[in-house]
């Protein structure tokens, strides 16, 4: 009889317990992933089943680091111009593959408690490039492959050697392609920072030096790469429309997990580093407008966080900062043993480049550390010896009256983020 007395309690507990439903269709790849068995990925592969995406042609236009930025043409200030580029996570619009200037994307700078500032245009750009390169490589592995990239200062190409026997079977076709592509896109994104530092202009006459290696660039680049890699391995991408919807959902979830602040919180964070990371007294395209540069070429990629007390209070309760990772190994093999990214100079030959170059000179990712060392040396002469570190932040020092009032006017609000991330805009 005792069980009858307990029956209502058991029923109530069962009603509160989560229910599990067996899927109607079993995904063999998910079972293989759970068993750490990549063997099925390397067999019965039909290259015709891989969707065809056009190569991304250009980077999304976005923004210099700072807020309410003013501009000048030569020595003449541009009247009434003010570039407002700060966004909240709800402001960024839907994703469009390689169509940032022809869709409803609203790219800009978002501040996150665990990852610092993010340039959403950079996130989208590297995500699209990682998808494209993965789809190119997955068709061709384990054979050698060369993928040409649109020129940016130099010709660019990704060269993958024929893979050693057994490597594809051990790691799986898609995992291998994603890992190689992620590594290569990271090198290409770093090269973009290099050529803009040395004066390359996408639009002739419009300098991009002020944005080279800015505080949010590297972390944003790696975030986009990681999101695309995860999305690809999570399931098949059958069309551009499917990718756009899925990537938008992944970006929104990433912003939630990183603790994105609303727009007014991001503005307060940017204001807190005025005079430390950027100088609001300067006008675009003044090279010295951005005074701190994130020159980091190795994994993991730590976040630069704003140390202002008000911003830190807005981030209370968030998990620790999240360094991002780019794999430089595939199992027991260095990726640089399997692939290279080549940069071939043409008519664009910057005079102050730190390595000997001429038309036809080809450098690779192996040359980037030496170039980065030269950039650090030059930057230290312009900005000071600690220009490539985030610093403590002005708000950790006793502020003057005007500075204190400026911080108070823009209070940081909205710590909590919703637990769900819809795919829609």
Buried (B, 14 or more C-beta within 10 A) or exposed (E): EEEEEEEEEEEEEEEEEEEEEEEEEEEEBEEBBEEEEBEBBBEEBEEEEBEEBEBBEEBBEBBBBBBEBBBBEEEEEEEEEEBEBBBBBEBBBBBBBBBBEEBEBBBBBBBBBBBBBBBBBBBBBBBBBBBBBBBBBBBBBBEEBEBEBEEBBBBBBBBBEEBEEEBBBBBBBBBBBBBBBBBBBBBBBBBBBBBBBBBBBBEEEEBBBBBBBBBBBBBBBBBBBBBBBEBBBEEEBEEBEEBBBBBBBBBBBBBBBBBBBBBBBBBBBBBBBBBBBBBBEBBBBBBEBBBBBBBBBEBEBBBBBBBBEBBBEBBEEBEEBBBBEBBEEBEEEEBBEBBBBBBBBEEBBBEEBBEEBEEEBBBEBEBBEEBBEBBBEBBEEEBEEEBBEBBEBBBEEEBEEEBEEBBEEBEBEEBEBEEEBEBEB
